[in-house]
Amino acid sequence: MIGNGEGKTTLSYLKWAFISTVIGLALGAWLGWQTTGTISGMATVFFICTVLAVLEISLSFDNAIVNANKLKDMTPVWQHRFLTWGIVIAVFGMRIVFPLLIVVIAAGIGPIDALILAAREPAEYARIMNEAHLPIA
């Protein structure tokens, strides 16, 4: 197990992974209820969030293997930094902030408006993202 010099183990990291997954799925269910106002709509959005979470986890395994090979050569302090900043940049930066930033720039709207657009009008959000594909590529 990988420790960070303070006695934390992989089990501790797993606990927080499960907690954040449950919170994310609960927020997905809440978003489904807020956008549709029905149990069926809430269940549909919850199901989509669950499928996306499973897909994300399964596709992350190959990255985890590469990271584990790099981590074994690092000191505990750098292991902790690598995991902390890697999660912040990969999860929040590239999966949340970056797509919202693309919509902010492409649509010429503010960050809060882009977040509201993503939650309330996903078809319009997707259209803006698709139109921004060519300039990004």
Beta strands, then each sheet from edge to edge (+ up, - down):
end
